[in-house]
């Protein structure tokens, strides 16, 4: 099952029609974002994030780490789904930014 922020925030929504339950009904699907992540997606992103932070010497929570995480998620949502693809794409983008 895909979990998303919408599912976690559903109880806080005012409309009864927007109450979400992970039971696969059609009503729920109208309110789920298309960019929800599976647990294995998060594991992959975390592994790549750790490698990138180690290479750059940045600490999680630092502005550099946050920029790296944002770039990583954008690359993942853009279709890069393996560690190798993500590492190459982020490293190339960051190298280009440093050179500019």
N, C-alpha and C positions, 0 to 999 in steps of 0.2 A: 504494500500500500504506500502511496505517496503522501507524505505529510507536508503541510505548508503552514505559513504564518496565518493564512485565512482560517485554517481549521483550528488553530490555537486561539484565535481571536473571536471565533464565531459566537461564543456565549456573550460577548460584549456588544454584539450588534443589536440594534433596536428592533429590527423587523423579525417577526417570527418566521417569515419566509426565508430569511437568510441563515437560520440556525442550521449548522452543518453537522452531520453525523457520518462517520466513515462507513456507510453501508452501501455506497455505490449508487444511490438514487440519482435521478436526473436533476432534481432540484438542486442538489449539492453541486453538481458539476458546473452549473452556470456561474458559481461564485468562486471556483478554484482558479488560482492563477496558473498560467501555462508553464511557469518557470519553477515549479516545485521540484524538490530534489529527493531522490531515494537515499536511504542510509548508505548504500555502497557508493553513491555519488559523493556524499560528504566525506567518506573515508578517503576516496581518491583525491579530492580537493585538499584535504588536510595533509596527506602525504606529500603532495606537490608543494603546498604552502611551506611545510617544514623544510623541504630541500631548498627552496628559493630563499627563505629567511636565513638558513645556515650559510648559503653561498654569499649572500649580501651582508651577513653579520648584523641583521636587524632583529630586534626583540618583538615578539608578538605584542600588539597593542600600540606600537610606535606608529607615527604617521607613514613611514616607509612600508611597514608591514601591512597597514590598512590599505595603502595604495596597491600593494602587491595582491592582496586578497581580492580587491575589487576587480583588478585586471584579470586575475585568475578566473573568477566567476564569469566575467564577460566572455572570456575565451571559451569557457565550458558551454555557456549558453549559445555561443556562436558555432558550436558543433565539434569542438575538439574534445575527444572523450577518453584519450589514453594519457598515461603519465608522460610518455615521450612527446606527444603532440602538445600537451599543455606546457611542459618545460621549455620546449623549443620556441613556442609562440610567445610566452611571457619573457623569456630571456632575450629574444630578438627585439621585442617591443621595448624592453627596458634599456637595452644597449642603444637602440635608436634614440630614445629620449635623452640618455646621458650624453650622446654625441651631438645632440642639437643645441 
